[in-house]
Amino acid sequence: NRFCTAASNRTGFLCDDRVTCIPASWVCDRVSNCRNGEDEQEKLCGDVPHSLPGYLVFLCSNPTSWVYADQRCDGMNHCGDCSDETGSLASCPPCGWEWWSCIPVHYEYCSCIPRRLCQDGIQHCLSWSDEYVC
C-alpha cells in the first residue's frame, strides 16, 4: 500500500524509501520525484488513469473526465463542471479561512474564491461581495 498524506493534508503516493510522500498529482507527470523513479514506472503510468491505484484518482461527474485525488476540494475547477469542488461526489468541506464563499464569475473557481482577490477592484463574485463585504 502506497497511500500516504502529503503536505497540506493532500492525498499522496509513498515512495519505495517508505519516508518520502509525494502529492498524487506528481505521479506520472514525467518527472521522477521518488529516488528510484517508482512514481514514473510503466506499470503505474502505462494506461493513466486506469493503471493508477484508485486512491490517486477522482472521477468527475462527466464519465470521461478525472483528476488526481489531491486536486479534489482544492478550490480550483479541474473537472470543468465543478464536480471536484461541489456536490455529493466531492463532499468538500465549506470554504477554508483563506477563501471567500460566493458564486464566482470566473470559470476557474466553483463556490469560493481566494481571499487575496477580495477588495482588489475587480469583480470575482456575482454579487460583488468580494469587493464590498469580504
FENCORZI-V323337 format. One record per helix or strand of 3 or more residues. SS is the DSSP state (A for helix, B for strand). FROM is the first residue (numbers start at 0). LEN is the number of residues. If there is no record, write none. Layout:
# FENCORZI-V323337
SS/FROM/LEN ; SS/FROM/LEN
This chain:
# FENCORZI-V323337
B/2/4 ; A/6/3 ; B/9/5 ; B/20/3 ; A/23/3 ; A/37/3 ; A/41/4 ; A/53/3 ; B/56/3 ; B/65/3 ; A/68/3 ; A/86/4 ; B/98/3 ; B/111/3 ; A/114/3 ; A/128/4
